[in-house]
C-alpha cells in the first residue's frame, strides 16, 4: 500500500514557529473532512433507516450503542498495534477499508442480530481512526497545539456538507438510499487516509513515567470522569434527535439544517479557540461548556415545537462539542507526552465516546420508551450538570 509521499502542487503548509516542523495542513484537513462527512451522512439519518426496518426504540438504542462499545476497547487495541508497528497512517487506511467493507453488508442484512454483528464489526474497525489521527495531528503540530482547531474545523465542514446533501436527497429518495451515500464517504476517507504523511520514526520518544501514574492523578481522573458524563449526556441527541424532529413534523431537509446550525457554530468556535485558549484556562473553558450543555438539552427536550428555540439550542453545539472537545484533547495531549500520546487519546476516547457513549445510547433508548423524549433530554442535562460539579469539586483547575 503506497502513501502520497509528496504534496500536490497546490498544497500549502501552515508554518509553525521557526523551531517547529511544517504542518501538512491540507492533507490532514482533507482526512478530517472525509471522516466527518461519513459521520454526517450516517449519524443524523441512520436512526431513520433502522426505524424503517420496523425496529423499536430500545432495539435502536442497543444497536447504536455498539459503535460506542467498541470505542471502549478498540482505541486501546489499535493504540497498542500502533505502538508496536509505528504505522499510524497505514492502520487508519486499512481499518477504514475494513469498516467500509462491513458497512456494505447492510445491503444484504435486515434482521436485528445481523445488524448487531455488522455494527459491532464496523465499530471495532472505526475505533482506530480518531485516536491515531488526533495523536498524529498533534504530533505534526508539536508546539503549535492551539492550531489544532484550524485543522479540525474541516471535519465540521465535511459534516455539514454531508448532512445537508443527504438530508435534501432523502426528501425525494427512499431512506434505503442512505446506504449508498454512506458507503461513498467511506471510500473518500480511505483515499484521503492514504495521502496523510506519518510522523517520521523517532520523532517522539518514550516517556519514563508509566501511564498508570498519570491516570492516578486526581485531576486526570476527574477530567476523564467528566468527559464520560458529557458523552453520556449526548446519548439522546445522537440516537434520537433526528427522529424526534421528524415525529414533530420537521422535514428531513429541516433536520439537516438543524444539524448544520450546530456544526456552523462548532466551526466558528474552532476558529476562535487559539485566541480563547490564550485568554482563558482550559478549566474555565470546560466549565462553561458543561453548563451550556445542560441548558442546551433542556431547550431541546421542552422546546421542540419552537424552531427558534431549537435553533438557539443547536448554536450551543459550538460549546457542548466544539470548545469542549478542543479543550479536552489539548489537555490530554499535555498530560500524556511522548510515546504515551496515542495511549492518552485512546484512553480519552474509550472513557468518553466509548463507555459514556454506550451507556448514553442505552439509557436514551430505555428513556425514550418509558419516560418520553422531554424527560430523557432532561436526564441528559442532569448528566452534563454532574460533569460540571465533578470538575468544580474535584479539580483545583487553576493550574490546568
C-alpha positions as CSV (number, residue, x, y, z in Angstrom):
1,X,0.0,0.0,0.0
2,X,1.5,3.3,-1.1
3,X,1.1,6.6,0.6
4,X,1.3,10.0,-1.0
5,X,4.9,10.9,-0.4
6,X,4.9,14.4,-1.9
7,X,2.3,17.2,-1.6
8,X,0.3,18.3,-4.6
9,X,1.4,21.4,-6.3
10,X,-1.5,23.4,-4.9
11,X,-0.9,22.3,-1.3
12,X,0.2,24.9,1.1
13,X,1.5,24.5,4.6
14,X,0.7,26.2,7.8
15,X,4.1,27.1,9.3
16,X,4.9,26.6,12.9
17,X,7.3,28.9,14.7
18,X,10.8,28.5,13.2
19,X,11.8,25.8,15.7
20,X,8.9,23.6,14.7
21,X,8.3,21.5,11.6
22,X,5.8,22.5,8.9
23,X,2.4,21.0,9.1
24,X,0.7,19.2,6.1
25,X,-2.4,21.3,6.7
26,X,-4.4,20.4,3.6
27,X,-3.8,16.6,3.7
28,X,-4.7,16.4,7.4
29,X,-7.7,18.7,6.8
30,X,-8.9,16.6,3.9
31,X,-8.9,13.5,6.0
32,X,-10.9,15.2,8.8
33,X,-13.3,16.4,6.1
34,X,-13.8,12.9,4.7
35,X,-14.0,11.2,8.0
36,X,-16.7,13.5,9.4
37,X,-18.5,13.6,6.1
38,X,-19.1,9.9,6.8
39,X,-20.3,10.8,10.3
40,X,-22.6,13.5,8.9
41,X,-24.0,11.1,6.3
42,X,-24.7,8.4,8.8
43,X,-25.3,9.8,12.3
44,X,-28.3,12.1,11.8
45,X,-30.1,9.6,9.5
46,X,-29.2,6.1,10.3
47,X,-31.8,6.1,13.1
48,X,-34.4,6.7,10.4
49,X,-33.1,3.8,8.4
50,X,-33.2,1.5,11.4
51,X,-36.8,2.7,12.2
52,X,-37.8,2.0,8.6
53,X,-36.9,-1.7,9.2
54,X,-39.5,-1.8,12.0
55,X,-37.2,-1.8,15.0
56,X,-38.3,-0.5,18.3
57,X,-36.6,2.4,20.1
58,X,-35.0,0.2,22.6
59,X,-33.5,-2.0,19.8
60,X,-32.3,1.0,18.0
61,X,-30.6,2.2,21.2
62,X,-28.9,-1.1,21.6
63,X,-27.6,-1.1,18.0
64,X,-26.4,2.5,18.2
65,X,-24.5,1.7,21.4
66,X,-22.4,-0.9,19.7
67,X,-20.1,1.6,18.0
68,X,-19.6,3.3,21.3
69,X,-19.0,-0.1,23.0
70,X,-16.2,-0.8,20.5
71,X,-14.7,2.5,21.5
72,X,-14.2,1.2,25.0
73,X,-11.7,-1.5,23.9
74,X,-10.9,-0.6,20.2
75,X,-8.8,2.5,20.6
76,X,-6.6,0.9,23.2
77,X,-6.1,-2.1,21.0
78,X,-5.3,0.0,17.9
79,X,-3.0,2.2,20.0
80,X,-1.1,-0.9,21.1
81,X,-0.8,-2.0,17.4
82,X,0.4,1.5,16.5
83,X,3.0,1.4,19.3
84,X,4.2,-2.0,18.0
85,X,4.3,-1.1,14.3
86,X,4.8,2.7,14.3
87,X,2.4,2.8,11.3
88,X,-0.4,5.1,12.3
89,X,-1.5,6.1,8.8
90,X,-1.4,2.6,7.4
91,X,-3.5,1.3,10.3
92,X,-6.1,4.1,9.7
93,X,-6.3,3.3,6.0
94,X,-6.6,-0.5,6.5
95,X,-9.3,-0.2,9.2
96,X,-11.3,2.3,7.2
97,X,-11.3,-0.2,4.2
98,X,-12.4,-3.0,6.6
99,X,-15.2,-0.8,8.1
100,X,-16.5,0.2,4.6
101,X,-16.5,-3.5,3.6
102,X,-18.5,-4.4,6.6
103,X,-20.9,-1.5,6.0
104,X,-21.7,-2.9,2.6
105,X,-23.2,-5.8,4.4
106,X,-26.3,-3.6,5.2
107,X,-27.4,-4.2,1.6
108,X,-28.0,-7.8,2.5
109,X,-28.9,-7.9,6.2
110,X,-32.1,-6.6,7.9
111,X,-32.5,-8.8,10.9
112,X,-31.7,-7.4,14.4
113,X,-28.9,-9.9,15.1
114,X,-27.5,-9.5,11.6
115,X,-27.4,-5.7,12.1
116,X,-25.9,-6.3,15.6
117,X,-23.0,-8.3,14.1
118,X,-22.3,-5.7,11.4
119,X,-22.4,-2.7,13.7
120,X,-20.1,-4.5,16.2
121,X,-17.5,-5.1,13.4
122,X,-17.9,-1.6,12.0
123,X,-17.4,-0.1,15.4
124,X,-14.3,-2.2,16.1
125,X,-12.6,-1.1,12.8
126,X,-13.8,2.5,13.0
127,X,-12.5,3.0,16.5
128,X,-8.9,3.2,15.2
129,X,-9.3,6.4,13.2
130,X,-9.7,9.1,15.7
131,X,-7.1,8.3,18.4
132,X,-4.5,7.7,15.8
133,X,-5.4,10.7,13.7
134,X,-5.7,13.0,16.7
135,X,-2.3,11.9,18.0
136,X,-0.8,12.2,14.5
137,X,-2.2,15.7,14.0
138,X,-0.9,16.9,17.4
139,X,2.5,15.3,16.7
140,X,2.7,17.3,13.5
141,X,1.7,20.5,15.3
142,X,4.1,19.9,18.2
143,X,4.4,23.3,19.9
144,X,1.6,24.9,17.9
145,X,-1.2,22.8,19.5
146,X,-3.5,25.8,19.6
147,X,-3.8,25.5,15.8
148,X,-5.5,22.1,16.2
149,X,-8.9,23.8,15.7
150,X,-7.9,25.2,12.3
151,X,-7.4,21.7,11.0
152,X,-10.2,20.0,12.9
153,X,-12.8,22.5,11.7
154,X,-12.6,20.9,8.2
155,X,-14.1,17.9,9.8
156,X,-17.0,20.1,10.7
157,X,-17.2,21.4,7.1
158,X,-17.3,17.8,5.9
159,X,-20.1,17.0,8.4
160,X,-22.1,20.0,7.2
161,X,-21.7,19.1,3.5
162,X,-22.8,15.5,4.1
163,X,-25.7,16.3,6.4
164,X,-27.1,18.9,4.1
165,X,-26.7,16.9,0.9
166,X,-28.1,13.7,2.4
167,X,-31.0,15.4,4.1
168,X,-32.1,17.0,0.8
169,X,-31.6,13.8,-1.0
170,X,-33.7,11.8,1.4
171,X,-36.6,14.1,1.0
172,X,-37.0,12.7,-2.6
173,X,-35.3,9.3,-2.3
174,X,-36.1,6.2,-0.3
175,X,-34.3,6.1,3.1
176,X,-32.5,2.9,2.0
177,X,-30.5,5.0,-0.5
178,X,-28.7,6.3,2.6
179,X,-26.5,3.1,2.4
180,X,-25.0,4.1,-0.9
181,X,-24.3,7.7,0.3
182,X,-22.5,6.5,3.5
183,X,-20.5,3.9,1.5
184,X,-19.3,6.6,-0.8
185,X,-17.9,8.6,2.2
186,X,-16.0,5.5,3.4
187,X,-14.3,5.3,0.1
188,X,-13.4,9.0,0.2
189,X,-12.0,8.7,3.7
190,X,-9.8,5.7,2.6
191,X,-8.4,7.7,-0.3
192,X,-7.6,10.7,1.9
193,X,-6.0,8.5,4.6
194,X,-3.5,7.2,2.0
195,X,-2.3,10.7,1.4
196,X,-1.7,11.7,5.0
197,X,2.0,11.8,5.9
198,X,3.1,9.9,9.0
199,X,5.4,11.5,11.6
200,X,8.9,10.1,11.0
201,X,10.1,7.3,13.3
202,X,11.9,8.6,16.3
203,X,10.0,11.9,16.2
204,X,8.7,11.2,19.7
205,X,10.5,9.4,22.5
206,X,9.1,7.2,25.2
207,X,8.4,8.8,28.5
208,X,9.8,7.3,31.7
209,X,6.6,8.0,33.6
210,X,4.3,4.9,33.5
211,X,0.8,5.7,32.0
212,X,-0.9,4.4,35.2
213,X,1.0,7.1,37.2
214,X,-0.7,9.7,35.0
215,X,-4.1,8.1,35.3
216,X,-3.9,8.1,39.1
217,X,-3.6,11.8,39.3
218,X,-6.9,13.2,40.7
219,X,-7.2,16.0,38.1
220,X,-6.7,13.4,35.3
221,X,-9.3,11.0,36.8
222,X,-11.7,13.9,37.3
223,X,-11.5,15.2,33.7
224,X,-11.9,11.7,32.3
225,X,-15.0,11.2,34.6
226,X,-16.4,14.5,33.4
227,X,-15.8,13.5,29.8
228,X,-17.6,10.2,30.4
229,X,-20.6,12.2,31.7
230,X,-20.5,14.6,28.8
231,X,-20.8,11.9,26.2
232,X,-23.4,10.1,28.2
233,X,-25.4,13.3,28.1
234,X,-25.2,13.4,24.3
235,X,-26.8,9.9,24.0
236,X,-30.4,11.1,23.3
237,X,-29.1,13.7,20.8
238,X,-27.0,11.3,18.7
239,X,-29.6,8.5,18.9
240,X,-32.9,10.2,18.6
241,X,-32.7,13.9,17.7
242,X,-33.5,13.4,14.0
243,X,-36.3,11.0,14.8
244,X,-37.6,13.5,17.4
245,X,-37.8,16.3,14.9
246,X,-39.4,14.1,12.2
247,X,-42.1,13.0,14.7
248,X,-42.9,16.7,15.3
249,X,-43.4,17.3,11.6
250,X,-40.0,18.7,10.5
251,X,-38.8,17.6,7.1
252,X,-35.6,15.7,6.6
253,X,-34.1,18.8,5.0
254,X,-35.1,20.8,8.1
255,X,-33.4,18.1,10.2
256,X,-30.3,18.6,8.1
257,X,-30.4,22.3,8.7
258,X,-30.7,21.9,12.4
259,X,-27.6,19.7,12.5
260,X,-25.9,22.2,10.2
261,X,-26.6,25.2,12.5
262,X,-24.9,23.3,15.3
263,X,-21.8,22.5,13.3
264,X,-21.5,26.0,11.9
265,X,-21.3,27.2,15.5
266,X,-18.7,24.5,16.1
267,X,-16.6,25.8,13.1
268,X,-16.7,29.3,14.5
269,X,-15.6,28.1,17.9
270,X,-12.7,26.1,16.4
271,X,-11.5,29.3,14.6
272,X,-11.7,31.2,17.8
273,X,-10.1,28.6,20.1
274,X,-6.4,29.8,19.7
275,X,-7.4,33.2,21.0
276,X,-9.7,31.8,23.6
277,X,-7.0,29.4,25.0
278,X,-4.6,32.3,25.3
279,X,-7.0,34.3,27.4
280,X,-8.8,31.6,29.5
281,X,-7.6,28.5,31.3
282,X,-8.8,25.1,29.9
283,X,-10.6,24.6,33.2
284,X,-12.8,27.7,32.7
285,X,-13.5,26.7,29.1
286,X,-14.6,23.2,30.1
287,X,-16.8,24.5,32.9
288,X,-18.6,26.9,30.5
289,X,-19.0,24.0,28.1
290,X,-20.7,21.7,30.6
291,X,-23.0,24.4,31.8
292,X,-24.0,25.2,28.2
293,X,-24.7,21.6,27.5
294,X,-27.1,21.3,30.4
295,X,-29.0,24.3,29.1
296,X,-29.0,23.0,25.5
297,X,-30.6,19.7,26.3
298,X,-33.3,21.3,28.4
299,X,-34.1,23.6,25.5
300,X,-34.3,20.6,23.1
301,X,-36.4,18.5,25.4
302,X,-39.0,21.1,26.2
303,X,-38.8,23.4,23.2
304,X,-39.0,21.1,20.2
305,X,-42.2,22.7,18.9
306,X,-40.4,26.0,18.5
307,X,-37.9,26.3,15.6
308,X,-36.2,29.4,17.1
309,X,-35.7,27.6,20.4
310,X,-34.2,24.6,18.6
311,X,-32.0,26.9,16.5
312,X,-30.7,28.6,19.6
313,X,-30.1,25.2,21.3
314,X,-28.1,24.0,18.2
315,X,-25.9,27.0,18.3
316,X,-24.8,25.9,21.8
317,X,-23.2,22.9,20.0
318,X,-20.2,25.2,19.5
319,X,-19.7,24.9,23.2
320,X,-21.1,21.5,24.1
321,X,-18.9,19.8,21.5
322,X,-16.5,22.2,19.7
323,X,-14.9,24.1,22.6
324,X,-15.3,21.1,24.9
325,X,-13.5,18.6,22.6
326,X,-10.7,21.1,21.6
327,X,-10.0,21.8,25.3
328,X,-10.2,18.1,26.4
329,X,-7.9,16.9,23.6
330,X,-5.4,19.6,24.3
331,X,-5.3,18.9,28.0
332,X,-4.9,15.1,27.4
333,X,-2.1,15.8,25.0
334,X,-0.3,17.9,27.7
335,X,-0.7,15.2,30.3
336,X,0.3,12.2,28.0
337,X,3.6,13.0,26.4
338,X,6.0,11.2,24.1
339,X,5.1,7.6,23.4
340,X,2.0,8.0,25.6
341,X,0.3,10.3,23.1
342,X,-1.6,7.7,21.3
343,X,-2.5,5.9,24.6
344,X,-3.7,9.2,26.0
345,X,-6.0,9.9,23.1
346,X,-7.2,6.3,23.1
347,X,-8.0,6.4,26.8
348,X,-9.9,9.7,26.4
349,X,-11.9,8.2,23.5
350,X,-12.5,4.9,25.3
351,X,-13.8,6.5,28.5
352,X,-15.8,9.3,26.9
353,X,-17.0,8.3,23.5
354,X,-16.7,4.6,24.3
355,X,-18.1,3.9,27.8
356,X,-20.0,7.2,28.0
357,X,-21.5,6.7,24.6
358,X,-22.6,3.1,25.3
359,X,-24.4,4.0,28.5
360,X,-25.8,7.1,26.9
361,X,-27.3,5.3,23.9
362,X,-28.7,2.5,26.1
363,X,-30.3,4.9,28.6
364,X,-31.6,7.1,25.8
365,X,-33.4,4.0,24.2
366,X,-34.9,3.0,27.6
367,X,-35.9,6.5,28.5
368,X,-37.5,7.2,25.1
369,X,-40.0,4.4,25.5
370,X,-40.6,4.7,29.2
371,X,-40.5,8.4,30.3
372,X,-40.7,10.2,27.0
373,X,-38.4,12.4,25.0
374,X,-38.6,15.6,27.1
375,X,-37.7,13.8,30.3
376,X,-35.0,11.8,28.5
377,X,-33.3,15.1,27.4
378,X,-33.8,16.4,31.0
379,X,-31.8,13.4,32.2
380,X,-29.1,14.3,29.7
381,X,-29.0,17.8,31.1
382,X,-28.6,16.4,34.6
383,X,-25.6,14.3,33.4
384,X,-23.9,17.3,32.0
385,X,-24.5,19.2,35.2
386,X,-23.0,16.3,37.2
387,X,-19.9,16.6,35.0
388,X,-19.7,20.3,35.8
389,X,-19.9,19.6,39.5
390,X,-17.2,16.9,39.3
391,X,-14.8,19.3,37.6
392,X,-15.6,22.1,40.0
393,X,-15.4,19.9,43.1
394,X,-12.5,17.5,42.4
395,X,-10.1,19.5,40.3
396,X,-8.3,22.6,41.5
397,X,-8.2,23.7,38.0
398,X,-6.4,27.0,38.2
399,X,-3.3,25.2,37.0
400,X,-5.0,23.4,34.1
